[in-house]
Amino acid sequence: MSGSHSDVGTISSKQLWVATSLTFAFCLGEAAVGYFSNSLALMADAGHNFADALALALSAFAIWMATKPADSKRTFGYHRVGILAALVNAVGLVAMAGAIFWEALQRLYAPEPVQSGPMIWVALLAITLNSGIAWWLSRAAKEDLNIRGAYLHMIGDAAASFGVVIAGIVIALTGAYIADPIVSIVFAALVLWSSWGILTESIHVLLEATPAGLDLAKVEQAIRGVAGVLDTHDIHVWTVSSGLIAGSCHIVVADQRVSNSQQIHQNVAHMLEHDFRISHSTIQVEAEGCGGH
């Protein structure tokens, strides 16, 4: 067995809790302004901000759980908590987008008066807040699926808030209240788009499928290319969590001293980690002619 569990990004759970508190406080104020100004777009944006706060909270919780050591019952520790958090985030976003889309359809047929001034100013504040947090999360989002879910939440909401500003300006200049539900529908579509990739990738990981971008045939070829390996079979590669890829395989070597076989084993493990980022490998060594399958 080879490799070590990798750390989760560069963001601490304490920092994420701070971002969660700021986002949650803002979404309460935005929802109140949206209710009194009768703006569905603003209330939808507040709902997405609430989802943002939940996403950040789940990410913080997942990072904290991932630091807990493995034990006899959870031999990989709690690394999968981050994947589960990403899945919950994505499912929540899809449900929220559906609710927004339904309400917006009702208002398309019967537009309601909306106060444009509060829409514009609150949406501008939302853009500032969400863009700042998204920029802060951007580095860790490249490496961690859970953080990427929270990052996409913030990017999506910043874009949606920009749409609210546009709708507010249109309403202020033309009195076309239908701009409010139109922006809400666009917003719902954006939410679905941003959550779909996270949803499918989370399911992909939970099904222990081969990691995206990794060609199992090339892994097999590389194993066969290690000096001393005569054959290989039963190759499996899967993702435990973002940044932690595990693999297992059987290799066939010549009937020889155990120390020589161990050196081949170590060479295969090193190659898997160096060439394919498989940091946790389990390799079973079989002697040629023994028929160990």
Summary of the structure (lengths in Angstrom):
residues: 293
radius of gyration: 24.9
end to end distance: 18.5
largest distance: 85.6
contacts: 1040
relative contact order: 0.14
helix: 66%
strand: 12%
